[in-house]
């Protein structure tokens, strides 16, 4: 979990790519979940950068 906190933007980018690939493959339910994970990671990034300031 510590890796995710340090690299939230990288994890979000990976999640976005996975979500798009899942959607293109024809699995929209899994793509929706991956987009939800993407949103969670972006919120984590905002919290991490806000606490640093």
Helices and strands as residue ranges (DSSP letters): H 2-6, H 8-25, H 28-52
